[in-house]
Amino acid sequence: MTQAPLLTPPSTDQRLVYSGTTWQQFKLIQAGFADSPGIRLAYYDSTIEIIMPGREHEVFSRLIGFLIGLFCLENAIEFEPTGSMTQEREEEVSAQADESYCFGASKPIPDLVIQVVFTSGGLNKLKRYQALGVPEVWFWQDGLFSLYRLRDRHYDKITHSEIPELATLSIDLLTRCVLMAQTSRLEAAQEFRKALKSPSP
């Protein structure tokens, strides 16, 4: 009896985009992927995006989530990690972030979503989150973070988080430790915690 070959996750993201589709068609496709939790689905402006995240995508997503969780724990911040939960406004928009968070208390729309981008269309995702009313969106692309804050129904680019609970989080430190964590999660966590405990200059 021959053994079936092991299926390994793709190294890069697989992305499909279909335009000219209705909300009802999207919901049928969404139902069809109900048993495929690794697949990310999004809908906005009559366009469906289907992403199968690659290994590198998922690794960076988890590393970022791990460090943000560590920051909250070290600073005694109450937080709810909501991951890639589906966020929807009926008949208009649906999105699944790579990571998402509520701070302080649980909310129907998270305070922060994070997108890891290895394919095109990163900034187009802002339109989805604008329609959902997500206060803050971070992108991780090419080893850097880009942060956006919702103001007056549009996003402004910012240099540090305006979420009160994350006001003291250094994006430079977070970036450095995410990159370090590719080699050693333990060393990255130790460096991150050491920096958090050090008094600000």
C-alpha positions as CSV (number, residue, x, y, z in Angstrom):
1,M,0.0,0.0,0.0
2,T,1.6,3.3,-1.1
3,Q,1.5,6.2,1.2
4,A,-0.1,9.4,0.0
5,P,2.3,12.3,-0.5
6,L,2.3,14.9,2.2
7,L,0.7,18.2,1.2
8,T,2.8,21.2,2.1
9,P,1.5,24.7,2.2
10,P,2.5,26.9,-0.8
11,S,5.6,29.1,-0.1
12,T,3.9,32.2,-1.6
13,D,0.3,33.5,-1.5
14,Q,-2.2,32.3,-4.1
15,R,-4.6,35.1,-5.0
16,L,-7.8,35.1,-7.1
17,V,-9.9,38.1,-7.9
18,Y,-13.4,38.1,-9.5
19,S,-15.1,41.3,-10.4
20,G,-18.7,42.0,-11.4
21,T,-20.2,39.7,-8.7
22,T,-23.2,40.2,-6.4
23,W,-23.4,39.9,-2.7
24,Q,-25.5,36.8,-3.1
25,Q,-22.9,35.1,-5.3
26,F,-20.2,36.0,-2.7
27,K,-22.3,34.4,0.1
28,L,-22.5,31.2,-2.0
29,I,-18.8,31.1,-2.5
30,Q,-18.2,31.9,1.2
31,A,-20.5,28.9,2.1
32,G,-18.5,26.7,-0.2
33,F,-15.3,27.5,1.6
34,A,-16.8,27.0,5.1
35,D,-14.7,24.0,5.7
36,S,-11.5,25.6,4.5
37,P,-10.4,27.8,7.5
38,G,-7.1,28.8,6.0
39,I,-8.7,30.6,3.0
40,R,-9.2,34.4,3.3
41,L,-12.3,35.8,1.6
42,A,-13.2,39.4,1.0
43,Y,-15.9,41.3,-0.9
44,Y,-16.2,45.0,-1.7
45,D,-17.4,47.0,-4.7
46,S,-18.7,43.9,-6.6
47,T,-15.3,42.3,-6.3
48,I,-14.4,39.0,-4.6
49,E,-10.8,38.3,-3.4
50,I,-9.8,34.8,-2.5
51,I,-6.4,34.4,-0.8
52,M,-4.7,31.1,0.2
53,P,-1.9,32.4,2.4
54,G,1.6,30.9,1.9
55,R,3.8,29.7,4.6
56,E,5.8,32.9,4.9
57,H,2.6,34.9,5.1
58,E,1.3,32.8,8.0
59,V,4.7,32.9,9.8
60,F,4.8,36.7,9.8
61,S,1.2,37.0,10.8
62,R,1.8,34.7,13.9
63,L,5.0,36.5,14.8
64,I,3.4,39.9,14.8
65,G,0.4,38.6,16.8
66,F,2.8,37.0,19.3
67,L,4.7,40.2,19.9
68,I,1.6,42.4,20.2
69,G,0.2,39.9,22.7
70,L,3.4,40.0,24.6
71,F,3.3,43.8,24.7
72,C,-0.2,43.7,26.1
73,L,0.7,41.1,28.8
74,E,3.9,43.0,29.8
75,N,1.9,46.2,30.2
76,A,-1.2,44.7,31.9
77,I,-3.4,45.7,28.9
78,E,-6.8,43.9,28.6
79,F,-7.1,42.7,25.0
80,E,-9.1,40.3,22.9
81,P,-7.3,38.8,19.9
82,T,-10.0,38.2,17.3
83,G,-7.6,36.8,14.6
84,S,-9.1,36.5,11.1
85,M,-12.7,36.6,12.2
86,T,-15.1,37.6,9.4
87,Q,-16.2,41.3,9.6
88,E,-19.2,42.2,7.5
89,R,-21.7,44.9,6.6
90,E,-24.6,43.2,5.0
91,E,-24.9,43.6,1.2
92,E,-21.8,45.8,1.1
93,V,-18.5,44.5,2.4
94,S,-16.9,41.5,4.0
95,A,-13.2,41.1,5.1
96,Q,-10.9,38.8,7.0
97,A,-7.8,40.3,8.5
98,D,-4.7,38.3,9.2
99,E,-4.8,39.6,12.9
100,S,-7.3,41.8,14.7
101,Y,-7.7,43.1,18.2
102,C,-10.2,44.7,20.6
103,F,-8.6,46.6,23.5
104,G,-10.2,47.1,26.8
105,A,-13.5,45.5,26.0
106,S,-15.0,43.3,23.3
107,K,-16.5,45.2,20.3
108,P,-18.4,44.1,17.2
109,I,-15.7,45.8,15.0
110,P,-12.1,45.5,16.2
111,D,-9.9,48.5,17.2
112,L,-7.1,47.2,15.0
113,V,-6.6,45.0,12.0
114,I,-3.3,43.8,10.6
115,Q,-2.7,42.7,7.1
116,V,0.4,40.9,5.9
117,V,0.9,41.7,2.2
118,F,2.9,39.5,-0.2
119,T,0.7,40.1,-3.3
120,S,-0.7,43.2,-4.9
121,G,-3.7,45.1,-3.8
122,G,-2.6,45.9,-0.3
123,L,-3.9,49.5,0.0
124,N,-7.1,48.6,-1.8
125,K,-8.0,46.7,1.4
126,L,-8.2,50.0,3.2
127,K,-11.5,50.7,1.3
128,R,-13.0,47.6,2.8
129,Y,-12.0,48.6,6.3
130,Q,-13.2,52.1,5.7
131,A,-16.6,50.7,4.9
132,L,-16.5,48.6,8.0
133,G,-15.4,51.5,10.2
134,V,-12.2,49.9,11.6
135,P,-10.4,52.6,13.5
136,E,-6.8,51.5,12.7
137,V,-5.2,49.3,10.0
138,W,-1.6,48.2,9.9
139,F,0.1,46.6,6.9
140,W,3.3,44.5,7.0
141,Q,5.0,44.5,3.6
142,D,8.7,44.2,2.6
143,G,9.9,44.1,6.2
144,L,8.1,47.4,7.2
145,F,4.9,48.5,8.9
146,S,2.6,51.1,7.4
147,L,0.0,52.4,9.8
148,Y,-3.4,54.1,8.9
149,R,-5.9,55.9,11.2
150,L,-9.5,56.4,10.2
151,R,-10.5,60.1,10.4
152,D,-13.6,61.7,8.8
153,R,-14.3,58.5,6.8
154,H,-10.9,58.3,5.3
155,Y,-7.5,56.9,6.4
156,D,-4.5,59.1,7.2
157,K,-1.0,57.5,7.3
158,I,0.5,57.8,10.8
159,T,3.9,57.0,12.4
160,H,2.7,55.4,15.6
161,S,-0.5,53.9,16.9
162,E,-3.3,56.3,18.1
163,I,-5.0,53.5,20.0
164,P,-4.5,54.6,23.7
165,E,-3.4,51.1,24.8
166,L,-0.7,51.0,22.2
167,A,0.5,54.6,22.5
168,T,3.8,53.5,24.0
169,L,4.5,50.7,21.5
170,S,7.6,51.5,19.4
171,I,7.0,50.5,15.8
172,D,10.7,50.4,15.2
173,L,11.2,48.0,18.1
174,L,8.3,45.8,16.9
175,T,9.7,45.8,13.3
176,R,13.2,44.8,14.5
177,C,11.8,42.0,16.7
178,V,9.5,40.6,14.0
179,L,12.5,40.4,11.6
180,M,14.7,38.9,14.4
181,A,11.9,36.3,15.1
182,Q,12.4,34.8,11.7
183,T,15.6,33.3,13.1
184,S,14.8,32.8,16.8
185,R,11.4,33.4,18.4
186,L,13.0,33.1,21.8
187,E,15.7,35.8,21.2
188,A,13.1,38.1,19.6
189,A,10.9,37.7,22.7
190,Q,13.8,38.3,25.1
191,E,14.9,41.4,23.2
192,F,11.3,42.7,23.0
193,R,10.7,42.2,26.7
194,K,14.1,43.7,27.7
195,A,13.3,46.9,25.6
196,L,9.8,47.1,27.2
197,K,11.3,47.0,30.7
198,S,14.0,49.6,29.9
199,P,13.1,53.2,30.8
200,S,12.5,55.5,27.9
201,P,15.4,57.9,27.1
